């Protein structure tokens, strides 16, 4: 063997011997020391939720925002070493409930268990002071979702909740997130969750036995979700909700030329802020057991007969088909008409006398529209009702109801009976089998005042609204629009009591029978009162808003719904003026 080879082998042997000696020292001589170090130091992989995107109204006012919050967490390996009595006193949580939270299974032994969110500064101070007695404690800063307008925007924005198993199965994006992450469950929070949620980050740290961070090993910062800018006007939204304080119903306002939704309110409502930390069972039971169903979005899912607001469509059909003229006296109303053994009454028992179209709309003469409905027939009424969008969804949201416009074929198929003239009478004045949603009726009004263009309502700025020209005679639309101004602004109008000296608006009242008049006289409880409608536009000369108001069991459209509309409009204008003065 050459001397060079001998030296090489010798060197290898010495290196190997040194390594072996070091290994023996670590594993045998210093085993206890390194075991202790291993037990006292841990690697933590912490998922960092991305700040959700902010949702703004059309003027840049935040409708939902993120506010700083503090949470207490415990590392899973210390869950059975916690002094429950101490922690219970500091956090004001019963020991049994605390134990249940500590028993929560996480996806990984490295994922801490959250035991309380939204810590007060007093709780934080007390935890820090006793940290040595609470091994594995982590106090984490997080961003909490906050809805500054509360109930007013609840149905519009929706709420967050922990990821459900069904969501994990249906959305691959959620499979990468820990189960305690919150995602959109309803409303816009759900619809736009994929852009609002952002991209979570990750932090790998080394901690000691008390859970205190020793050093940062690696960090991938989260990427904030995209902000969302809506067409909603927060001031109008809030004004509408305040006007509905004592009522069940809905309000929808649309910009007639574009389809932008300016306000969408459903009442009663709920507090989305109570869902942020996980809805308390007691509050959830209150909501689900409430007979008024506050979780229902009445603006898009509430179905009602349109009442006399439908007379706008019957009138338009008569003008477009050429069977009436504005000045032609069609009937001499004496308070009702007789059909066989049935009497179809007018709301004014003494009658309206000789009535033309303008008076019929302003004073809402039922007998005029019975006769017009008879002349038109149900096929032509159906034609114009569906042309204006009734009986089908507006395209505004995935969960809206389509409603119903009945005809001969529908009744034969569903009711297994023939269509009678009495059915046409009822349909012509918006009663009977007709069912509409508030957003549909707001769009009908928008079509009347924008020159006959049927628009698709939308909520997000930058969206494109589909616009369909219905080829309606603009002169006929002006005739109706002029009469609807008279409903509010002339002494004989059914909504004259709601006339405003702050803003001139027009519209049509509607009163929907819930039970027959005879039965109503026998019974007295509130839930058989008529539903009250008012659909309108403002201002009269150059409409910037088309809207609908429905008050469940409110009584008369002219006495209840129209004044609510007035309160909404005036409250909105006065609030804007106040802000302009301040600015």
Secondary structure, DSSP 8 states (H G I E B T S, - for coil): --HHHHHHHHHHHHHHHHHHHHHHIIIIITHHHHHHHHHH-EEEEEEE------EE-TTS-EEEEEEEEEEEEE-GGGGGG--HHHHHHHHT--HHHHHHHHT---SSTTS-EEEESS--HHHHHHHHHTGGGSTTEEEEEEEEEE-TTGGGGHHHH--EEE--HHHHHH-GGGGGS-TT-EEE-SHHHHHTHHHHS-B-EEEEEEE-TT--EEEEEEEE--B----EEBS--HHHHHHHHHHTTT--EEEEEE-TTT-BEEEEEEES---GGGGTT---HHHHHHHHH-TT-TTS-HHHH--B--GGGGHHHHHHHHHHHTS--TT---EEESSEEEETTEEEE-SSTT--EEE-HHHHHHHT-HHHHHHHHHHH-HHHHHHHHHHTTTTS--SS-TT----B---HHHIIIIISS---HHHHHHHHTT-TT-BB-HHHHHHHHHHHHTTSEEE--B-BTT----EEE----HHHHHHHHHHHHHHHHSTTSTTGGG--SSS-EEEEEEEE-SS-HHHHHH---GGGS-EEEEEEEESSSS--EEEEEEETT---IIIIIHHHHHHHHHHHHHHHHHHHHH-
